[in-house]
Amino acid sequence: MEVLCINADKLPLGAELEEGKTYIVESEFINNFDQRVYIIKGIPNKGRTRFGLPWIGYRADRFVPIQEQSISVKQKKQEPILN
């Protein structure tokens, strides 16, 4: 799945997200805080916070999924019916 980063604020030490950049999600899981977390391809996905606590993955609320197909709805113009 491809996602767009919309929030790169207050990242833990070692995290390498950039706002406005797209990433590929390798896997996802629910962490100990009941947050959905993504493992992102090509960047560090674990480390320690400045307080020494371990972190793994990035919260899913930092991203928006990018759809592979764009769907548009068009209203059909109706011609008047003449009898």
Helices and strands as residue ranges (DSSP letters): E 2-5, E 22-30, E 36-40, E 46-48, E 54-56, E 58-59, G 60-62, E 63-65
